Amino acid sequence: MIQVALIGCGRRGTGAAHQALSTTSGPIKLVAMADVFEKRLTASYKDLARKGALVDVPEDRKFLGFDAYKQAMDCLKPGDVAIFATPSAFRWVHFGYAIQKNLNVFMEKPVTVDGPTSKRMFQLGEESVKKNLKVGVGLMCRHCKARHELADRIKQGEIGDILFMRAYRMHAPISSFCSLPKPADKTDLLYQVERFQSFLWSDGGCFSDYYIHNIDECCWMKDAWPVMAQASGGRNYRGNYVDQNFDNYSVEYTFADGAKLFMEGRCMAGCLVDHSSHAHGTKGNAIISTGGHTPSHASIFKGQSRAKADLVWAFPQPEPNPYQLEWDELIEAIRNDTPYNEVKRGVEASLVTSMGRMAAHTGQVITYDEMLNCSHEFGPGIDTLTMSSAGPLVSDAQGKYPIPQPGIIGKREYL
Ligand SMILES: NC(=O)c1ccc[n+]([C@@H]2O[C@H](COP(=O)([O-])OP(=O)(O)OC[C@H]3O[C@@H](n4cnc5c(N)ncnc54)[C@H](O)[C@@H]3O)[C@@H](O)[C@H]2O)c1
């Protein structure tokens, strides 16, 4: 019997728990839940209760507060699984405790948002490998069968050498992309935690939260991480919004061999909607994904054409759901004791994403090493937060939080 604890009972955490309980390789049950908001935990429990006997979470195994993660993990035995689906700022704190308790982990992306926490997570990742813990990172596209076959075909030279890739995540504002000034009845900390996509400390803002999947899948096809980035972006229609996000980003990543990845991000209503990634090589081009995370519709075309007549290969539809595959594979690895640890790759993807974000927010060229060694920790002291702590980000008298100012602040994303 594998027991599971869910830490962060929001949309993704609830989905991940459903997927954990839908694996079929052996007995599994959810035994504990933790969140900072009672309403989120209650709603998640209600939804998961549809799984019947697979959900065994009595009132005394439901925990609230910034320490709740410890209490939930204390309900597990070594070899069980903890799910981390809070905003990513808390990953290193929760992961450190899971390693102490010899727990396997599934953690959502991004896993870091800055240099100092990336270094910490690389180190924790190494410790977890040494302890033979199995750790999945929620970059589920890496488990997509269609993208796997495409990566193999690209490796075998079907599109020649990759010259450039392009990726788009452009749609209207979603989730907590924009935030109005904090209501008086909320603490700053809980406001920032609840609207985490608005703030850089909690999830790297919309850039890290949304764009990491496209950036990661392109780097997978290239089989390398870029060494530097230059970028632009700005705030066009922000009205009274007080969050830290730009509403458009345009990044040029450069790989060691000179190949490029162009990442275009936009959160604006009334404009073209595009969520896709593409690779262009000396012999052909490929759709890595189109229309979102799944199905990918991965396919290869001759030359630079997208004409039907030039289609060389397309993965047959329907595609299996990668959100379920990543869980099937993690749980099988635990049961069969096969190596399975995605932390290093997850930190690299998070760091490269931060590199593009920092390039846009500073208006400077940012290298991989500069990003890794940048000493600006966005959420220092995150491991000691209590419900009455101050928020990591301080607003001005108008309730506005510090925003990036390219060209003014230097190599730091905000003051
Ligand atoms: N892989 C994917 O496709 C995918 C999709 C959506 C979200 N995500 C990631 O999952 C994470 C959560 O996103 P979401 O959309 O579920 O957000 P959400 O707001 O719906 O859920 C987050 C939950 O975590 C809780 N929480 C926050 N801080 C906590 C803490 N310190 N301890 C315990 N609970 C805490 C919140 O109260 C909330 O219930 C983010 O990092 C996001 O990037 C990944």
The ligand as a Tripos MOL2 file, in Angstrom:
@<TRIPOS>MOLECULE
LIG
   44    48     1     0     0
SMALL
NO_CHARGES

@<TRIPOS>ATOM
      1 N1          1.9150   21.0550  -14.6710 N.am      1 LIG1
      2 C1          0.9160   21.8330  -14.9660 C.2       1 LIG1
      3 O1          0.3850   21.8320  -16.0700 O.2       1 LIG1
      4 C2          0.3770   22.7880  -13.9260 C.ar      1 LIG1
      5 C3         -0.9130   23.3100  -14.0740 C.ar      1 LIG1
      6 C4         -1.3810   24.1780  -13.0870 C.ar      1 LIG1
      7 C5         -0.5740   24.5380  -12.0170 C.ar      1 LIG1
      8 N2          0.6820   24.0230  -11.9150 N.ar      1 LIG1
      9 C6          1.5510   24.4220  -10.7790 C.3       1 LIG1
     10 O2          0.9900   23.9430   -9.5690 O.3       1 LIG1
     11 C7          1.1620   24.8860   -8.5270 C.3       1 LIG1
     12 C8         -0.2110   25.2280   -7.9470 C.3       1 LIG1
     13 O3         -1.0200   25.7980   -8.9340 O.3       1 LIG1
     14 P1         -2.6280   25.7750   -8.8570 P.3       1 LIG1
     15 O4         -3.1230   26.2280  -10.1710 O.co2     1 LIG1
     16 O5         -3.0940   24.4690   -8.3220 O.co2     1 LIG1
     17 O6         -2.9020   26.9240   -7.7820 O.3       1 LIG1
     18 P2         -4.0440   26.9710   -6.6740 P.3       1 LIG1
     19 O7         -4.0590   28.3500   -6.0920 O.co2     1 LIG1
     20 O8         -5.3120   26.4320   -7.2370 O.co2     1 LIG1
     21 O9         -3.5020   25.9380   -5.5810 O.3       1 LIG1
     22 C9         -2.4120   26.1790   -4.7340 C.3       1 LIG1
     23 C10        -2.8340   25.7410   -3.3330 C.3       1 LIG1
     24 O10        -1.7070   25.7540   -2.4580 O.3       1 LIG1
     25 C11        -2.1280   26.3280   -1.2170 C.3       1 LIG1
     26 N3         -0.9410   26.8320   -0.5380 N.ar      1 LIG1
     27 C12        -0.2190   27.9490   -0.8150 C.ar      1 LIG1
     28 N4          0.8650   28.0270   -0.0210 N.ar      1 LIG1
     29 C13         0.8250   26.9450    0.7930 C.ar      1 LIG1
     30 C14         1.6900   26.4630    1.8070 C.ar      1 LIG1
     31 N5          2.8010   27.1210    2.1540 N.pl3     1 LIG1
     32 N6          1.3650   25.3030    2.4420 N.ar      1 LIG1
     33 C15         0.2270   24.6330    2.1020 C.ar      1 LIG1
     34 N7         -0.6200   25.0410    1.1100 N.ar      1 LIG1
     35 C16        -0.3180   26.1810    0.4700 C.ar      1 LIG1
     36 C17        -3.1300   27.3920   -1.6230 C.3       1 LIG1
     37 O11        -3.9570   27.7850   -0.5640 O.3       1 LIG1
     38 C18        -3.9010   26.6660   -2.7290 C.3       1 LIG1
     39 O12        -4.9700   25.9070   -2.2360 O.3       1 LIG1
     40 C19         1.9010   26.0700   -9.1390 C.3       1 LIG1
     41 O13         3.2720   25.9770   -8.8950 O.3       1 LIG1
     42 C20         1.6230   25.9300  -10.6260 C.3       1 LIG1
     43 O14         2.6580   26.4590  -11.4360 O.3       1 LIG1
     44 C21         1.1670   23.1500  -12.8320 C.ar      1 LIG1
@<TRIPOS>BOND
     1     1     2 1
     2     2     3 2
     3     2     4 1
     4     4     5 ar
     5     4    44 ar
     6     5     6 ar
     7     6     7 ar
     8     7     8 ar
     9     8     9 1
    10     8    44 ar
    11     9    10 1
    12     9    42 1
    13    10    11 1
    14    11    12 1
    15    11    40 1
    16    12    13 1
    17    13    14 1
    18    14    15 2
    19    14    16 1
    20    14    17 1
    21    17    18 1
    22    18    19 2
    23    18    20 1
    24    18    21 1
    25    21    22 1
    26    22    23 1
    27    23    24 1
    28    23    38 1
    29    24    25 1
    30    25    26 1
    31    25    36 1
    32    26    27 ar
    33    26    35 ar
    34    27    28 ar
    35    28    29 ar
    36    29    30 ar
    37    29    35 ar
    38    30    31 1
    39    30    32 ar
    40    32    33 ar
    41    33    34 ar
    42    34    35 ar
    43    36    37 1
    44    36    38 1
    45    38    39 1
    46    40    41 1
    47    40    42 1
    48    42    43 1
@<TRIPOS>SUBSTRUCTURE
     1 LIG1         1 GROUP 0 **** ****
